[in-house]
Amino acid sequence: MGNAGKYQSWYSLGIIWAGAMISIPSLLVGNALITSMSLPKTLIVSTVGYLIVVIIMILQGMQSSDLGKPTVHIAGQVFGKKGSRTILSIILAIACLGWFGIQANVCGVALANLLAEHDMNVPIPLASLLSGLVMVISAVYGMKVLRVLSYIAVPFLIVICLIGLVQALSGENLQLILDYKPKTNMSFMDGLAITIGSFALGAVIAGDYSQFSKKRSDVFKAAIFGIIPAGILMISVGAVLTIAYQTSDITAVFLNIVTPFIGGIALILATWKTNLVNAISGGIALINVFNISKEKEKMAIGIAGAVGTLLAVVGILNYFTPIMAILSTMIPPVAGVMIASYWVINKRDKTSWKEVDGVNRLGVFSWLVGAVIASIPVVLSLFPSLPQLPNQPLIGIVISFVIYYFGYRISVQKTVVLEENR
């Protein structure tokens, strides 16, 4: 295994995963759900969504703890070495660049609003551009900046959220929350797509963090106690604050907590911290997709951040809901194929696992069909004049699972028949 001495406790893994949930994206999910759902429905949807995410996470994470390898290596069996690197890297690049744009946009709106408080009018696209550029430059300098920011940003965000909650749950605001009725209505499945989409990538690549876990039960405990309480708490905070401050703009919510300056700084630091990870991961993904040499890593991180910054300037935040829906259709089918192979076909026997050279066409085909079919309702929803289909965020993972399972069985039977006829 080669991981002796590197083992991590379930508690330390749980803390890493909980830390990933304590972020602006989780608050944005609560904010997006509550504008079209009642508070009880928002809490039910987010609980069900995170339970689904956690199930995928546990199955993915356990494969890595069994084999002591990260996700991209384990996926080398079902997609082939080249296929796995390409597919996972493309998904990672799209998700990281999209998230970078969303967060730089949040940061830009916060910065513009903050400056407006002091009679300085800066257009939001320009503020988003400045925010993105600062984030890109600091990402190129990598881990040192990230460490410092993590120690400051996460505790600061937690404190501000708690203060906001206390403000929201006292006095007249409490009645507002109890009486709240949304103006528009979102279906349960659409809400589920937003929740799953917000952490689908984290679930599929869970093995990158759990590969050093000693036993499967560690992965199980870390996912249950790390993701669900932190995730639901952050969605609830996002939802409750949105009602209490009577605005669907998450930055306006934060500027109402304590003072505009303190709330704004909390938002800026939190988006900055997460975007360093997005730029670094996005850069590494681009290196893998385009086969760039490792020496050009800083350049790749710079390009990833620059693309994300452009998305922020054009206002990607306005498309948060469809972007989450698309991520919820593209990413889970990867797990569908991997789960079919490891858990069902190979009956969780790690000795039967091996990486395949090149591209495993069956795996790539299974993923692609699942992802395309699942994304049809989302694409149609962008064109209201076309006939609409209900969003089914889990259909992709099921289709990919089924195609891979039966495709594999048929190919094995063919091989047996060929052997017998020789």
C-alpha positions in Angstrom: 0.0 0.0 0.0 2.8 2.4 0.8 0.6 4.6 3.0 1.7 3.3 6.4 2.3 6.2 8.7 0.1 8.4 6.4 -3.2 7.2 7.8 -5.7 9.8 8.8 -8.4 9.4 11.4 -12.1 9.6 10.4 -12.3 12.8 12.5 -9.6 14.7 10.6 -11.2 13.6 7.3 -14.6 14.7 8.6 -13.2 18.2 9.5 -11.8 18.6 6.0 -15.2 17.8 4.5 -17.1 19.9 7.0 -14.7 22.8 6.1 -15.6 22.4 2.4 -19.3 22.9 3.3 -18.7 26.0 5.3 -18.5 28.2 2.3 -20.3 30.7 0.2 -21.6 28.1 -2.3 -23.6 26.4 0.5 -25.1 29.7 1.5 -25.9 30.4 -2.2 -27.8 27.1 -2.4 -30.0 28.1 0.6 -30.5 31.5 -0.9 -31.5 30.0 -4.3 -33.9 27.4 -2.8 -35.7 29.7 -0.4 -36.6 32.3 -3.0 -38.9 29.6 -4.6 -39.6 27.3 -1.6 -41.0 27.4 1.9 -38.5 27.0 4.7 -39.6 23.4 5.7 -39.5 22.3 2.0 -36.0 23.9 1.6 -34.7 21.9 4.7 -36.3 18.7 3.4 -34.8 19.1 -0.1 -31.4 20.0 1.2 -31.4 17.0 3.6 -32.4 14.6 0.9 -29.9 16.1 -1.5 -27.0 15.8 0.9 -28.0 12.3 1.9 -27.8 11.3 -1.8 -24.4 13.1 -2.1 -23.2 11.3 1.0 -24.1 7.9 -0.3 -22.2 8.6 -3.6 -19.3 9.9 -1.4 -19.2 6.9 0.8 -19.2 4.4 -2.2 -16.5 6.5 -4.0 -14.4 7.2 -0.9 -14.4 3.5 0.2 -13.0 2.4 -3.2 -10.0 4.8 -2.6 -9.5 3.7 1.0 -9.6 0.0 -0.1 -6.9 0.6 -2.8 -5.0 3.6 -1.3 -5.3 5.5 -4.6 -6.9 8.8 -5.7 -10.0 8.9 -7.8 -8.3 9.5 -11.2 -6.3 6.2 -10.7 -9.3 4.2 -9.6 -11.4 5.4 -12.5 -8.5 4.1 -14.8 -10.2 0.7 -14.7 -13.6 1.8 -16.1 -12.5 4.7 -18.3 -8.9 3.6 -19.1 -5.9 5.5 -18.0 -6.2 8.1 -20.7 -10.0 8.2 -20.6 -10.1 8.7 -16.9 -7.6 11.6 -16.9 -9.3 13.3 -19.8 -13.0 12.9 -18.5 -12.3 13.7 -14.9 -10.0 16.6 -15.8 -12.6 18.1 -18.3 -15.3 17.9 -15.6 -13.0 19.3 -13.0 -11.9 22.2 -15.3 -15.5 23.1 -16.2 -16.7 22.9 -12.5 -13.7 24.8 -11.1 -13.9 27.6 -13.8 -17.6 27.9 -13.3 -17.3 28.1 -9.5 -14.4 30.6 -9.8 -16.6 32.8 -11.9 -19.6 32.6 -9.5 -17.4 33.4 -6.5 -15.5 36.2 -8.1 -18.9 37.6 -9.1 -20.2 37.4 -5.5 -16.9 39.1 -4.4 -17.4 41.7 -7.1 -21.0 42.5 -6.0 -19.8 42.7 -2.4 -17.0 45.0 -3.3 -19.2 47.3 -5.4 -21.9 47.4 -2.6 -19.2 48.1 0.0 -17.7 50.9 -2.0 -21.2 52.3 -2.7 -21.6 52.7 1.1 -18.7 55.2 0.9 -20.1 57.0 -2.1 -17.8 55.3 -4.6 -19.7 54.0 -7.5 -17.9 51.1 -9.2 -19.8 49.0 -11.8 -20.2 45.4 -10.7 -18.4 44.0 -13.9 -15.4 46.1 -13.1 -15.4 45.1 -9.3 -15.7 41.4 -10.4 -12.8 41.9 -12.8 -10.6 43.4 -10.0 -11.7 40.7 -7.5 -10.9 37.9 -10.0 -7.5 39.4 -10.9 -6.5 39.6 -7.2 -7.6 36.0 -6.7 -5.7 34.8 -9.8 -2.5 36.5 -8.8 -2.6 35.1 -5.3 -3.5 31.6 -6.6 -0.3 31.6 -8.7 1.6 32.0 -5.4 -0.2 28.9 -4.2 -0.4 27.2 -0.9 1.2 29.8 1.4 -1.6 32.3 0.7 -4.2 29.6 0.9 -3.1 28.5 4.4 -3.1 32.0 5.8 -6.5 32.7 4.2 -8.0 29.4 5.5 -7.1 30.2 9.1 -8.7 33.6 8.9 -11.7 33.2 6.5 -13.4 30.0 7.8 -13.7 31.0 11.5 -14.6 34.6 10.4 -17.4 33.3 8.1 -18.7 31.0 10.9 -18.8 33.9 13.4 -20.6 36.3 11.0 -23.2 33.6 10.1 -23.9 32.9 13.8 -24.3 36.6 14.5 -26.6 36.9 11.5 -28.6 34.0 12.8 -29.0 35.5 16.2 -30.1 38.8 14.6 -32.5 36.9 12.3 -34.1 34.8 15.1 -34.8 37.7 17.5 -37.5 40.3 17.5 -39.7 41.1 14.5 -37.5 39.0 12.2 -38.6 35.7 13.8 -42.2 36.5 12.8 -41.1 37.2 9.2 -39.5 33.8 9.1 -42.5 32.0 10.5 -44.9 33.7 8.1 -42.7 33.4 5.1 -44.2 32.3 1.8 -42.2 32.3 -1.5 -43.3 34.3 -4.5 -42.5 31.6 -7.0 -42.6 27.9 -6.8 -39.8 25.4 -7.6 -40.3 21.7 -7.9 -38.8 19.3 -5.5 -36.6 17.7 -8.3 -35.3 21.1 -9.4 -34.4 21.9 -5.7 -32.7 18.5 -5.5 -30.7 19.3 -8.7 -29.4 22.5 -7.1 -28.4 20.8 -3.9 -26.7 17.8 -5.6 -25.0 20.0 -8.2 -23.4 22.1 -5.5 -21.4 19.2 -4.1 -21.5 16.5 -6.9 -17.9 17.1 -7.8 -16.8 16.7 -4.1 -18.7 13.4 -3.9 -17.2 11.9 -7.0 -13.6 12.9 -6.1 -14.1 12.0 -2.4 -11.4 9.3 -2.9 -8.7 12.1 -3.2 -9.2 12.8 0.5 -10.2 9.3 1.8 -7.3 7.4 0.1 -5.4 7.6 3.4 -8.2 6.3 5.6 -7.4 3.0 7.3 -10.8 1.4 7.0 -14.2 1.8 5.3 -16.0 2.7 8.5 -13.7 5.8 8.7 -15.0 7.1 5.3 -18.6 6.4 6.4 -18.3 8.3 9.7 -16.4 11.2 8.1 -19.0 11.7 5.3 -22.1 11.4 7.7 -20.7 13.6 10.4 -18.7 16.0 8.2 -21.1 16.7 5.4 -24.7 16.5 6.6 -24.6 18.7 9.7 -22.3 21.4 8.2 -24.1 21.3 4.8 -27.7 21.6 6.2 -26.6 24.2 8.7 -25.1 26.4 6.0 -28.1 26.0 3.7 -30.4 26.9 6.6 -28.3 29.9 7.4 -28.4 31.0 3.7 -32.2 30.5 3.7 -33.0 32.1 7.1 -30.9 35.2 6.4 -32.4 35.6 3.0 -35.9 35.7 4.6 -34.9 37.9 7.6 -33.2 40.6 5.4 -35.9 40.3 2.7 -33.5 40.2 -0.2 -32.5 37.4 -2.6 -29.1 39.0 -3.1 -26.6 37.1 -0.8 -24.2 40.0 -0.7 -26.9 42.4 0.5 -27.7 39.9 3.2 -24.1 40.0 4.4 -23.8 43.7 4.3 -26.8 43.8 6.8 -24.9 41.7 9.4 -23.1 43.7 12.1 -21.8 46.5 9.8 -21.6 46.6 6.0 -17.8 46.6 6.3 -17.5 43.5 8.5 -20.1 41.5 6.6 -18.6 42.5 3.3 -15.1 41.6 4.4 -16.3 38.1 5.6 -17.8 37.5 2.2 -14.7 38.7 0.3 -12.3 36.6 2.4 -14.5 33.5 2.1 -14.9 33.7 -1.7 -11.1 34.4 -2.0 -10.2 31.4 0.0 -12.4 29.0 -2.0 -11.3 30.6 -5.3 -7.6 29.9 -4.7 -8.6 26.2 -4.6 -10.7 26.5 -7.7 -7.9 28.2 -9.7 -5.2 25.7 -8.5 -7.5 22.7 -9.2 -8.7 24.2 -12.5 -5.1 24.8 -13.6 -4.0 21.3 -12.8 -7.1 20.0 -14.7 -6.1 22.1 -17.7 -2.6 20.6 -17.6 -4.1 17.1 -17.7 -6.6 17.9 -20.4 -4.1 19.6 -22.8 -1.1 17.5 -21.7 0.9 20.6 -20.7 4.2 20.1 -19.0 4.2 20.4 -15.2 6.7 23.3 -15.4 3.9 25.5 -16.8 1.6 24.9 -13.8 1.6 28.6 -12.8 0.7 29.6 -16.3 -2.2 27.1 -16.4 -3.4 28.3 -13.0 -3.3 31.9 -14.4 -5.3 30.8 -17.5 -7.9 29.0 -15.4 -8.3 32.1 -13.2 -8.5 34.4 -16.2 -11.3 32.4 -17.8 -13.1 32.3 -14.5 -12.7 36.1 -14.1 -14.2 36.6 -17.6 -17.2 34.6 -16.5 -17.5 36.8 -13.4 -17.4 39.9 -15.6 -20.3 38.7 -17.7 -22.4 38.0 -14.6 -22.3 34.2 -14.3 -24.0 34.5 -10.8 -27.3 35.2 -12.6 -27.2 31.7 -14.0 -26.4 29.9 -10.7 -29.5 27.6 -10.8 -29.0 26.2 -14.4 -25.2 25.8 -13.8 -25.9 23.7 -10.6 -28.4 21.7 -12.6 -25.9 21.0 -15.4 -23.2 20.0 -12.8 -25.8 17.6 -11.2 -26.3 15.9 -14.6 -22.7 15.7 -15.8 -20.8 14.6 -12.7 -22.8 11.8 -10.9 -22.8 9.5 -13.9 -19.0 9.2 -13.4 -19.8 7.6 -10.1 -22.5 5.4 -11.7 -19.9 3.7 -13.9 -17.4 3.4 -11.1 -19.9 2.0 -8.6 -21.2 -0.6 -11.2 -17.7 -1.9 -11.7 -16.2 -2.0 -8.2 -19.3 -2.7 -6.1 -21.4 -4.9 -8.3 -19.3 -6.5 -11.1 -16.1 -7.0 -9.0 -18.1 -7.5 -5.7 -15.8 -5.0 -3.9 -12.8 -7.3 -4.3 -9.7 -5.1 -4.5 -7.6 -7.8 -6.1 -9.7 -7.8 -9.2 -9.0 -4.0 -9.8 -6.5 -3.0 -12.4 -5.9 0.1 -14.5 -6.6 -0.3 -18.2 -4.3 1.4 -20.7 -5.7 4.0 -23.2 -9.4 4.5 -23.3 -12.1 2.0 -22.1 -14.8 2.7 -24.6 -17.6 1.1 -22.7 -17.0 3.2 -19.6 -16.8 6.5 -21.6 -19.9 5.6 -23.6 -21.9 4.7 -20.4 -20.9 8.0 -18.8 -21.7 10.1 -21.8 -25.1 8.6 -22.5 -26.1 9.1 -18.8 -24.8 12.6 -18.8 -26.5 13.6 -22.1 -29.9 12.2 -21.2 -29.9 13.7 -17.8 -29.0 17.1 -19.1 -31.8 17.3 -21.7 -34.4 18.8 -19.3 -31.8 21.4 -18.1 -30.9 22.5 -21.6 -34.6 22.7 -22.6 -35.3 24.9 -19.5 -32.9 27.5 -21.0 -35.3 27.9 -24.0 -38.8 28.5 -22.5 -40.4 28.4 -25.9 -39.5 24.7 -26.4 -41.5 21.8 -24.8 -40.2 21.3 -21.2 -39.3 18.0 -19.4 -39.2 17.6 -15.6 -35.7 17.7 -14.1 -34.5 14.2 -12.9 -31.1 14.8 -11.4 -30.5 11.1 -10.6 -31.5 9.6 -13.9 -27.9 10.0 -15.3 -26.2 8.0 -12.6 -28.8 5.2 -13.0 -28.5 5.1 -16.8 -24.7 5.0 -16.7 -24.7 2.3 -14.0 -27.2 0.1 -16.1 -25.4 0.6 -19.4 -22.0 -0.2 -18.0 -23.3 -3.3 -16.0 -25.1 -4.9 -18.9 -22.4 -3.8 -21.5 -19.8 -5.5 -19.4 -21.9 -8.7 -18.9 -22.5 -8.9 -22.7 -18.8 -8.4 -23.5 -17.8 -11.0 -21.0 -20.3 -13.5 -22.5 -19.0 -12.7 -26.0 -15.4 -13.4 -24.9 -16.5 -16.7 -23.4 -18.3 -17.8 -26.6 -15.2 -16.8 -28.7 -13.0 -18.8 -26.3 -15.3 -21.9 -26.6 -15.4 -21.6 -30.4 -11.6 -21.6 -30.8 
